[in-house]
Amino acid sequence: MTVGRITLSDRASAGLYEDRSGPEIERVFSAAWGEPVEFLVRVLPDDFLQIESALIELCDECACPLVLTTGGTGPSPRDVTPEATRAVIEKELPGFGETMRMLSFPSVPTAILSRALAGTRGRSLILNLPGNPRSIAQCLPPLIPALHEALRHLREKGHPHPPTEFPLDSKNQTP
């Protein structure tokens, strides 16, 4: 499976800081996923338009079933990952962010400041992960069963893409 992996950091994208969270995503995800994984990597500044463009590219052009982001989910003015994600997704899946905050809170009380979210775009799932490598190692493994299930649903035959092409149900005329 090909997974898009985006690190959002002004300093890492400028080469001033080593990207440690992106490689940690690869290590943790590969160990937990259970099948071979190839990563398409992007390291970008905290810029809404660049994040939005990369998410669209990885979902639509590269057809990555899963796109994992790291960084940019806090309350700082430059943290715009959730806003860029929300701009491109079709369905939000709030349980992923809620679960990560719940898992992190007992050991990191400031985890409640995270605005990480997840959602679908066509047949792709986008998941915002924390920017801290320790938090990635804590949060990502428990999400693997739900990621498998979500991707199974997105692959199902008859899944509409784009989602505006839902056929009407003949009984109640609703999508």
C-alpha positions in Angstrom: 0.0 0.0 0.0 1.2 3.5 -0.7 0.7 6.0 2.1 1.2 9.7 1.8 3.1 11.2 4.7 3.3 15.0 5.2 5.4 16.7 7.8 4.3 20.3 8.5 7.0 22.4 10.0 8.4 25.8 9.0 11.8 24.8 10.4 12.0 21.3 9.1 10.9 22.4 5.6 13.7 25.1 5.7 16.3 22.6 6.7 16.8 24.2 10.1 15.4 21.3 12.1 15.6 17.5 11.5 12.2 16.0 10.8 11.9 13.4 13.5 8.1 12.9 13.5 7.8 11.9 9.8 10.3 9.0 10.1 8.6 8.0 13.4 5.3 7.7 11.5 6.9 5.4 9.0 8.5 3.3 11.7 5.4 2.9 13.9 3.0 2.5 11.0 5.1 0.0 9.2 5.5 -2.1 12.3 1.8 -2.1 13.1 0.2 -2.3 9.7 0.9 -5.9 8.9 1.7 -5.6 5.1 4.3 -3.8 3.0 4.0 0.0 2.9 5.6 2.6 0.6 5.6 6.2 1.7 5.3 9.3 -0.5 6.9 12.0 1.6 6.3 15.7 1.7 7.9 18.1 4.1 6.2 21.5 4.0 6.0 24.8 5.9 2.9 25.6 7.9 1.2 27.1 4.9 -2.5 26.6 4.3 -2.4 26.6 0.5 0.7 24.3 0.3 -0.9 21.8 2.8 -4.2 21.9 0.9 -2.4 21.3 -2.4 -0.4 18.4 -1.1 -3.4 16.7 0.4 -5.3 17.0 -2.9 -2.2 15.7 -4.9 -1.7 12.7 -2.6 -5.4 11.8 -2.6 -6.5 12.6 -6.1 -3.4 12.3 -8.3 -1.3 9.7 -6.4 -4.4 7.8 -5.3 -3.0 7.2 -1.8 -5.6 5.3 0.2 -4.2 6.9 3.4 -2.5 10.2 4.0 -0.9 10.8 7.4 0.1 14.3 8.5 2.2 15.4 11.4 2.5 18.8 13.0 0.5 22.0 12.8 -2.4 20.9 14.9 -1.9 23.2 18.0 -3.3 26.6 18.8 -0.5 28.7 17.4 -1.3 31.1 14.6 0.8 29.1 12.1 -0.8 25.8 13.0 -3.3 25.4 10.1 -3.2 21.7 9.3 -6.8 21.0 10.6 -8.1 24.0 8.6 -6.4 22.8 5.4 -7.6 19.2 6.0 -11.1 20.3 6.7 -11.1 22.3 3.4 -10.4 19.2 1.3 -12.3 16.4 3.1 -15.8 15.3 2.3 -16.7 13.5 5.6 -15.1 14.2 8.9 -14.4 11.2 11.2 -14.1 12.9 14.7 -13.4 9.6 16.6 -9.8 9.6 15.5 -8.9 13.0 17.0 -11.0 12.3 20.1 -9.2 9.0 20.6 -5.8 10.5 20.2 -6.6 13.2 22.7 -8.0 10.7 25.2 -4.9 8.4 24.8 -2.4 11.3 25.3 -4.2 13.3 28.1 -3.2 11.1 31.1 0.5 11.5 30.3 0.4 14.9 28.5 -2.4 17.1 29.9 -1.8 19.7 27.2 -3.0 17.1 24.6 -6.4 18.7 24.9 -4.9 21.6 22.9 -4.6 19.4 19.8 -7.1 20.1 17.0 -6.1 16.9 15.0 -8.8 15.5 12.9 -9.5 12.9 10.2 -11.8 12.6 7.2 -12.3 11.1 3.8 -11.6 12.5 0.4 -13.0 10.2 -2.3 -11.4 6.9 -1.6 -8.7 8.3 0.6 -8.5 8.8 4.4 -6.6 11.7 5.8 -5.4 11.6 9.4 -3.7 14.4 11.3 -1.3 13.0 13.8 0.6 14.8 16.6 3.9 16.5 15.8 5.7 14.9 18.8 7.4 11.5 17.9 6.5 10.1 21.4 2.9 11.0 20.9 2.9 9.4 17.5 4.2 6.1 19.0 1.5 6.3 21.7 -1.5 7.3 19.5 -1.0 5.6 16.1 -0.9 1.8 17.1 -4.4 1.8 18.8 -5.8 3.4 15.6 -4.7 0.7 13.3 -7.9 -1.5 13.5 -10.1 1.5 12.8 -7.8 2.5 9.9 -8.1 -1.0 8.4 -11.9 -0.8 8.7 -12.2 2.7 7.2 -10.0 1.8 4.3 -12.0 -1.4 3.7 -15.2 0.7 3.5 -13.5 3.2 1.1 -12.4 0.4 -1.2 -15.9 -1.3 -1.4 -17.3 -1.9 -4.8 -19.9 0.7 -5.7 -18.3 3.4 -3.5 -19.0 6.6 -5.4 -16.2 8.9 -6.4 -16.7 11.8 -6.4 -19.2 11.7 -3.6 -21.6 14.0 -5.4 -22.5 11.1 -7.6 -24.5 9.2 -5.0 -27.5 7.6 -6.7 -30.9 8.3 -5.2 -32.5 5.7 -3.1 -35.7 4.7 -5.0 -37.7 4.4 -1.7 -37.1 7.7 -0.1 -35.3 9.7 -2.8 -32.4 10.6 -0.5 -28.7 10.1 -1.2 
